[in-house]
């Protein structure tokens, strides 16, 4: 008798998904969803407050993830000029949310960027051969990274930051898991 396959966490790609691009996109969406699930039920004070010595808050982390995707896929892969690509960081390099920017505004920007990133990747005819356009984040000379390299970098950023949110959420109210 074989071992029973455990139930998948909500939003994780099905076990039958075998294509690398579908699997990577599925896991990116899983992590995007995990970010939002980790925030559910937190008060505005908990979203804006920090539980860690470095001082980041769940809301500043979400804003960072929005800018991170924009830097890698819009400015990076597409080569599109973007205003203030490092706008998630203050003068000292710390993540921040500007005064007057509400929780819903940060979350809406996160969702909009995720959708834009999905459209960028979906428009690529052969992802296995795609390389970033020069002229944006990667300058005008030299070798541009492959789309697969960029997406793996974005995926590892999400994995690391969702882990940080796990700890922050547990410290906030004891919630663990999905």
FENVEN-V926936 format. One record per pair of residues at least 6 apart in sequence whose ideal C-beta (glycine too) atoms are under 7 Angstrom apart, sorted by the first residue. I is the first residue (numbers start at 1). J is the second residue. D is the distance in Angstrom with one decimal. If there is no record, write none. Layout:
# FENVEN-V926936
i=I j=J d=D
i=I j=J d=D
This chain:
# FENVEN-V926936
i=5 j=15 d=6.8
i=9 j=178 d=5.0
i=10 j=178 d=5.7
i=11 j=29 d=6.7
i=11 j=30 d=4.6
i=11 j=33 d=4.3
i=12 j=30 d=4.8
i=13 j=23 d=5.8
i=13 j=26 d=3.2
i=13 j=27 d=6.3
i=13 j=30 d=6.8
i=17 j=23 d=5.1
i=17 j=26 d=5.9
i=21 j=127 d=5.1
i=24 j=151 d=5.4
i=24 j=155 d=6.5
i=25 j=121 d=6.5
i=27 j=155 d=6.1
i=28 j=154 d=6.6
i=28 j=155 d=5.8
i=28 j=158 d=6.6
i=31 j=158 d=3.6
i=31 j=159 d=6.5
i=31 j=162 d=5.4
i=32 j=114 d=5.0
i=34 j=162 d=4.9
i=35 j=62 d=6.3
i=35 j=65 d=6.5
i=35 j=162 d=6.1
i=35 j=165 d=6.4
i=37 j=178 d=6.1
i=38 j=165 d=4.3
i=38 j=166 d=6.9
i=38 j=169 d=5.1
i=39 j=47 d=6.5
i=39 j=58 d=5.8
i=42 j=58 d=6.6
i=42 j=172 d=6.3
i=44 j=103 d=5.9
i=46 j=172 d=5.0
i=47 j=57 d=6.6
i=47 j=58 d=5.2
i=47 j=59 d=4.5
i=47 j=103 d=5.7
i=48 j=57 d=5.3
i=48 j=59 d=5.5
i=49 j=57 d=5.7
i=50 j=56 d=6.0
i=50 j=57 d=4.9
i=51 j=168 d=5.2
i=51 j=171 d=4.1
i=51 j=172 d=6.1
i=52 j=168 d=6.7
i=55 j=94 d=6.6
i=56 j=95 d=5.3
i=58 j=165 d=6.2
i=58 j=168 d=5.8
i=59 j=97 d=5.5
i=59 j=103 d=6.4
i=59 j=106 d=5.6
i=60 j=95 d=3.9
i=60 j=96 d=5.8
i=60 j=97 d=5.6
i=61 j=95 d=6.7
i=61 j=161 d=5.8
i=61 j=164 d=6.7
i=61 j=165 d=6.4
i=62 j=106 d=5.6
i=62 j=107 d=6.8
i=62 j=110 d=5.2
i=63 j=88 d=5.0
i=63 j=95 d=6.6
i=63 j=97 d=5.5
i=63 j=106 d=5.3
i=64 j=88 d=4.7
i=64 j=95 d=4.7
i=65 j=110 d=6.4
i=65 j=161 d=6.2
i=66 j=109 d=5.1
i=66 j=110 d=4.7
i=66 j=113 d=4.7
i=67 j=87 d=6.1
i=67 j=88 d=3.8
i=68 j=157 d=5.5
i=69 j=113 d=5.0
i=69 j=114 d=6.9
i=69 j=117 d=5.0
i=69 j=154 d=6.3
i=70 j=82 d=6.1
i=70 j=85 d=6.8
i=70 j=113 d=5.7
i=71 j=85 d=5.2
i=71 j=137 d=6.2
i=72 j=150 d=5.2
i=72 j=153 d=6.4
i=72 j=154 d=5.4
i=73 j=117 d=4.8
i=73 j=120 d=5.1
i=73 j=150 d=6.8
i=74 j=80 d=5.2
i=74 j=82 d=5.7
i=74 j=116 d=6.8
i=75 j=82 d=4.7
i=75 j=85 d=5.2
i=75 j=136 d=4.7
i=75 j=137 d=4.5
i=76 j=132 d=5.5
i=76 j=136 d=6.1
i=76 j=137 d=4.1
i=76 j=138 d=6.4
i=76 j=150 d=6.1
i=77 j=120 d=6.4
i=77 j=132 d=4.6
i=77 j=147 d=6.1
i=77 j=150 d=5.5
i=78 j=120 d=6.1
i=78 j=133 d=6.3
i=78 j=136 d=6.7
i=79 j=132 d=6.6
i=79 j=133 d=3.1
i=79 j=134 d=6.3
i=79 j=135 d=4.5
i=79 j=136 d=3.7
i=80 j=136 d=5.9
i=81 j=136 d=6.6
i=88 j=95 d=5.5
i=89 j=95 d=6.1
i=90 j=96 d=4.6
i=97 j=106 d=6.1
i=124 j=130 d=4.7
i=124 j=147 d=6.2
i=127 j=147 d=5.4
i=127 j=148 d=6.9
i=130 j=146 d=6.8
i=130 j=147 d=4.0
i=131 j=144 d=4.7
i=131 j=145 d=6.9
i=131 j=146 d=5.5
i=131 j=147 d=6.9
i=132 j=138 d=5.5
i=132 j=144 d=4.0
i=132 j=145 d=5.4
i=132 j=150 d=6.6
i=133 j=144 d=6.8
i=134 j=140 d=5.3
i=134 j=144 d=5.5
i=138 j=144 d=5.0
i=138 j=145 d=7.0
i=169 j=175 d=5.2
i=170 j=176 d=5.4
